[in-house]
Amino acid sequence: MRLGVCYYPEHWPEAMWKDDAVRMKALGIEQVRIGEFAWSRIEPSPGEFDWGWLDRAIDTLGAQDLKVVMCTPTATPPKWLVDRHPEILPRGADGRPRAFGSRRHYDFSSPVYHEASRRICEAVARRYGQHPAVAYWQTDNEYGCHQTVLSYSDAAVKRFRDWLKARYGSIGALNTAWGTVFWSMEYRSFDEVDAPIGTVTEAHPSHRLDYRRFASDEVQRYNRMQVEIIRAHSPGRPIAHNFMQLFTEFDHYKVAADLDIATWDSYPLGALEEQWFAPEIKARYLRTGHPDFASFNHDVYRGMSKLPFWVMEQQPGPVNWAHWNPAPLPGMVRLWSWEAFAHGAGCVSYFRWRQAPFAQEQMHAGLNTPDNRLDLGGAEAARVAEEIRAVLADPQADANTSVTTPVALVFDYEAKWLFEVQPQGADFHYPRFAVEYYSALRALGFDVDIVPVHAPLDGYRLIVVPPLPVVPDDFAQRLADSGAQIVLGPRTGSKTVDLQIPANLPPGPLAALLPVRVWRVESLRPNVTEPVTLSADAASQQNDGHEGRARHWRDLIDLDTHPDANPDAHASEIRARFGDGHPAYVKHGATHYLASLFDDGTTEALFARIAREAGLAPTPLGDAVRVSRRGALTWVFNYGPHTHRIAATIPDHAFVIGGREIEPQGVAAYHTASRTA
């Protein structure tokens, strides 16, 4: 556990650098990220490098025993490169290039930009790959930010055609997979396939989905190029990339596979404002952020990181980029920091050291104000640093160990793309439903692993699958072999990999686990819900006559056994029905199928019942308190407006941070073994 900060020496007079470094160290900062936007200062003219200022900046930080995270500066190609090669600019669906004057103005598919990136990465890696102060690397910055994954340039289309040829082998195979006989869309060669834009009505859905897959692979290809260069010149130093919060435009699992550390940039208040949350939820958590949003991201990136994940940018105060930008309540910067560590983080790094008085982000707070005085977030960071020392000094805490949990949630990037291509209902929003499932599990007191669809599933007792349209052929067998209780959301198994309806109808390859047949579907307007009645839970004497509401979607299902279903399996049990009598929730053996998305209370009730069947003990926490466990410590976080009291079964001497009374926006941590009830 350690703290870091993002720093931009090129923004400040050199006379300030030493004092900044000394104050960073005194505050408790241990690592400093630099250089991700500095290309124009490193190479002010083509082939003319100015290393002196950057040498001195790194030496200044290193002299205070600060570890440097050195970045490749490719997120911001300089003006001279754009003027020389305007073809590096990405092209939008409107056919227009995205111009210079901001950032991320490059096309992942541009061969010219690949070569330019290779050259600057090689120069930076050669210069600093063996520098004693450079301990880590970051590739680029926030791949895809500002919706820059998709480009429709000539270079992108050319590479897309090559990608299709590698995927399908022959144009006949592509025509069959896509079903291009529909509307006379058949192709004679791959060279006839254009980008799926500019059509009279919607472009072919399989075409659009494959373009999303291709664009994602281009991000992976570009990142791998940078990683290979860094590894050649700076062996042994871990490489990271800073992903974004709930950003789903490319497959992060594939990109992270080439990295050592998955990091992400945490801005809970901006996220609350910009995401789908209802106005009343945004008002309730205006200055704290939603209790499960940052945690969801922690668990996503923990699951794909080889080393402990990091938060590369932690919000320290108001940001500048949301529609409205409130200030966090006192205590929230500390709470967010400890929440990351409780979920397994190795570093929390604040953005930024000092608020900039100029340019696009001048309204974005830092640990220090523009006049160089410690801001509220800086004071809370200093407190976290003191508490880290106390936790690490506790011989019983074992705080640097990993997070272990018997609960997994499957999260899939392609599912989001497919539901955008073919939503069938305008508000069928996959990330929202995944977070809602996760939030229900967290509200029941569970830690959660978030895993890809191809991940090993052994060792889990409860596996929750939000709507997952395309499932691997071996998924049913791996679920069965896990021995866990399985929860499947609606639309799971509803499409083939080529975006067609399975021959045996949904749930397709999962029919062996779940002998049902989804024969019709419907989407529901936002102001329409359907009543749902749950059957009684005899084991716990709960849910008897529980009335809930179904939202967004309904799968209409028959319980007729599929030909490939296991005849020795248990008979299906209808555990909930819609108001019109159709099954809303069906159990078959250890598999539970939800035919709709339900209100929060109903989802929690269902998950609690299934968790008990998995041998787990749900502990309802409400909507303001969350619990996490890492190593020998249990952490409690209070997002609410009222003091939370921890049960008397935890002795006073067990607390490492805080105590039994947790104030609003407060944190407590105690030795898990001390819990006696």
C-alpha positions, 0 to 999 in steps of 0.5 A: 500500500502506497500513495502516488501523485500525477505531476507535470514539471513542464507546467511549472517554473523549474525553481519550484521542482525541488520544493514540490518533491520535498513536500511530496515526500513529506506528505507521504507520496512515494511515486510520481507519474510524469510525461504522458502529455509532454511530446512537444517538450521532448521533441519540439521539432522533428528529430530535435530532442530536448532531454535536459529539462526532463533529465533534471525533473527525474533527477529532482524527484529521484533525489527525494527517493520518489519512484517515477512512473515514466509515461510514453507521450503518445496521447498528444501528438504535437502540431508539427506531426499533424501538419506533416501527416494529417492522415494520422487524425481519426475520422468520425462517422460523419466523415470528418477528421478530428482536429488538433487542439485537444488530445487523443487526436490519432487513429489507432490504424494509421501506419504513419502514426504507428511508426511515429509512436514507435520512434518516440517510445523507443527514444524515451525508453532508451533514455530512461529505461535504466534510470535508477529513479524510473521504477514503472512505466505507463503506456499512453494515457486513457486509451479511447477517451473522448470516444476515439476507439472507432475511426473510419479512415481509409487506413482503418477500413483497409486494416478492417478488410485484412482483419475480416480475411484473417477471421473468415478466410473466404468471402463466402464464409463471411456472407454466410456468417453475416447473412448478407443474402438479406437485403441483397448485401452479398459481397464478392470480395473483401475489398468490397466491404466498407465501414458500416456507416452512412447507410440509409437505415441501420447498417448490417448488425453483424458488420457493425459488431465485427467493426467493434471487435476489429477496433478493439483489436487495434487498441491491443495491437497498438499497446503491444507495440509500446510494451515490447519496446519498453520491455526491450529497453527497461527489463524488469520494470512493471508496465501499466496503462491507466484505463477509465471508469466503466469504459467499454469501447475496447476489450480491456482483458486483451489489452491488460494481458500484455501489461503487468499492472491494470490501473484506472482513473477514479472520479466518483462524482463525475461518474455519478453525474455522467452515468445512467443514475436517476436524478434522485440517486444523483442528488442522494450521492451528490458529494460522495459518489455511488457506494458501488461504482468505484468498487465495481471498477476496483474489482474489474481491474483487480481481476485483470491485473497480474500485480496488485491493481492501482488507481492511477488518478484519484479525484481529490476535489471538484473536477471540470468535465461533468455537467455539474461538478460538486465538491466531495464532502470532507472525508471522501478523498480518504474514504475513496483511498482506503476503499481502493486498498480494501479492494486490493490496490497496491497504489492510490495516485492522486490527480494532480499535485497542483491545480493548473491555472491555465488551459482545459483543466484549470477548474480541476482540483489538485492536492494543492491550490493554484497558489501552492497551498495544501487543499482539503484533498491534500490534507486527507491524503496526508492522513491516509499516508499516516494511517498506511504506516500504522496498518503496515506496522501492525503484525496482525493486519497482513494488509498487503495480501490479496482479496479472496471471495466465493462470489464471482460476477462475469463481465464481458465487453462484447456483450455491451457492443452487441446490445448497442448494435441490437438493443431492441429496447433503447434503454437496454444498457449492459453496464448498468445491469452489470453494476446493478447485479454487483450492487445487489451483491455488495448490499448483501455484504459480499466481496465480489470477483469480476471475471471474464467469460473465459476465466476459470470458475473453480472455487466459487460458490455463487456465480452471477452472469448479467445478460450475456448474449454470446457464450462460449461453447464450453461455458455450460460445462465449466459452470456445471463443473464449478459446483456453484449456484449459477444466476443467469440474467435475461438474454443470456445465450440469445445470440451466436458469435456471428450475431444470429439467433441460435438454432435451438433458440435461447439460451442456446449452448446453455440448454444442457444446464437450463432446459428452457426455450425463450420463444418471444421477447419484449422490451418495456418503456422506462415508464412501464413495469410488470408485476412479479410475485416471488414464491416463498423461501421455505428455508428462511421463511422469507419472500413469502408473497413478495411483490416486485417489479420487472423493468426494461425487458421480458423473456417469455419462456417455455419449460419444455426440455431441450433435446440436449438437456440432461435427463437426470437433472432436477425438474425445473421450478418456477420461483416467480411469475409475472402478473400474466402468469409467465415464468419470471424466475426459473430454477433448474438444479443449481442454475437460476434463470431470471427472465427480466431485470427487476427492481433493486429490492427484488434483485437483492431478495433473489440473490440472498435466497440463492446465496443461502442455497450456495452456503453463504450468509448474506448480511443486508447492509442497506444503501449507505454502508459497505464492507470489504475484506483484504487479508486479515482486515475487514473494512467498513465504509460509511457513505451515508449522512448518519453515524454507523455503529459496528456491532459490539461483537467486535472488541475495541482492541481489534480496530486498526483504523477508526472505531466502533462509531463510524461517522458519515464519510468515515472508515474503520478497519478491524482484525477479521479474526476478532469477529465472534458473531 
